[in-house]
Amino acid sequence: MEMPPTHVALEQGRLEDLRNLLAAGADVHGEYAGVTLLHRAVGREVDGHI
């Protein structure tokens, strides 16, 4: 299964792309490998990437 564009944008720190995807209707609750965008964002913030 391929990582959804929202998760890719977040992982790569492309926050403007993530905002645009969400504004265009991307599923904010969508999961990838059991991880939501919120979980991924919190993980990146804890790691100091955001």
C-alpha positions as CSV (number, residue, x, y, z in Angstrom):
1,M,0.0,0.0,0.0
2,E,1.3,3.4,-1.0
3,M,1.6,6.2,1.5
4,P,-1.2,8.8,1.0
5,P,-0.1,12.2,-0.3
6,T,-1.1,13.9,3.0
7,H,1.3,11.6,4.9
8,V,4.1,12.1,2.3
9,A,3.7,15.9,2.5
10,L,3.9,15.8,6.3
11,E,6.9,13.4,6.4
12,Q,8.8,15.6,3.9
13,G,7.9,18.8,5.8
14,R,6.0,20.2,2.9
15,L,3.4,21.9,5.1
16,E,2.0,24.2,2.4
17,D,1.3,21.2,0.2
18,L,-0.4,19.5,3.2
19,R,-2.5,22.6,3.8
20,N,-3.5,22.6,0.2
21,L,-4.4,18.9,0.2
22,L,-6.5,19.3,3.3
23,A,-8.2,22.4,1.9
24,A,-9.0,20.4,-1.2
25,G,-10.8,17.8,0.9
26,A,-8.2,15.2,1.7
27,D,-9.3,13.0,4.6
28,V,-7.7,14.4,7.8
29,H,-8.6,11.2,9.6
30,G,-7.0,8.9,7.0
31,E,-4.6,6.3,8.4
32,Y,-1.5,4.8,6.9
33,A,-0.1,1.7,8.6
34,G,-2.3,2.4,11.6
35,V,-1.0,5.9,12.0
36,T,-3.2,9.0,11.6
37,L,-1.9,12.4,10.4
38,L,-2.2,13.7,14.0
39,H,0.0,10.9,15.3
40,R,2.5,11.5,12.5
41,A,2.5,15.3,13.2
42,V,3.0,14.8,16.9
43,G,5.8,12.4,16.3
44,R,7.6,14.8,14.0
45,E,7.1,17.7,16.5
46,V,8.6,15.6,19.3
47,D,11.6,14.8,17.0
48,G,12.0,18.5,16.4
49,H,11.2,18.4,12.7
50,I,8.3,20.8,12.6
